[in-house]
Amino acid sequence: LDPSVKREALQLLMSLVPDKSRFAVISTMGRLKHGRTDARNAAISALSKLPIECKPNAVDALADALRTSGKGLKVEALKAIAQTAAKGDQTAISSVVQCLADRQPEVRLLAGKVLLQLSGRRDLAVLARVAAICLCGDRAVEQDVQQVFRQLAPSEDVRSMALVAAQLRYCDKERWPDAMEVLSTAVCRGAETSIATALALLQDPGEVV
């Protein structure tokens, strides 16, 4: 492409996207989506080094890529979001959790590693959502996600209550009796910690700390 044409096209794009931080994210995402391997690696590095004011735009763009892309870009986007998002970033965490249910084992494995990095242990905001994927019915997915679930939940008691919350929040009604039976057992044995955990998990995940 003629250099003068490239300059004119660049000027036009910059006029259409006057916000410099947003423009930086868009141009970098273009390299991540369409570049060769070396260009994609450079894009991941560039996203991780963006100024702090650009980070929210970068995380939003990467989260969108995780929701809508195929295997190749999902893997690259997961690597990039691990380097770009701050620990506890709910936009990033939500998109990574969705990747745990991906049909591709490579995507699921990487998503599990990134989730552990971003959420840490005892993150009640994501436990019920991860537990729900453990009940999805796809044996391969369930096996991979259960490993992540065990690392996120520090004890058998917390895992049990997370599964109860998942059954009540995200599963069909036929699973509710089993969940209520487990919860009733906890009440009968006076397990106040278990009951408190279940109540926290049943809250809106965005409200749990």
ABEGO torsion letter per residue (X at the ends): XBAAAAAAAAAAAAAABABAAAAAAAAAAAAAAABBAAAAAAAAAAAAABBAAAAAAAAAAAAAAAAABBAAAAAAAAAAAAAABBBGBAAAAAAAAAAAABABAAAAAAAAAAAAAAAEBGBAAAAAAAAAAAAAGBAAAAAAAAAAAAAABABAAAAAAAAAAAAAAABBAAAAAAAAAAAAAAAAAGBAAAAAAAAAAABBAAABX
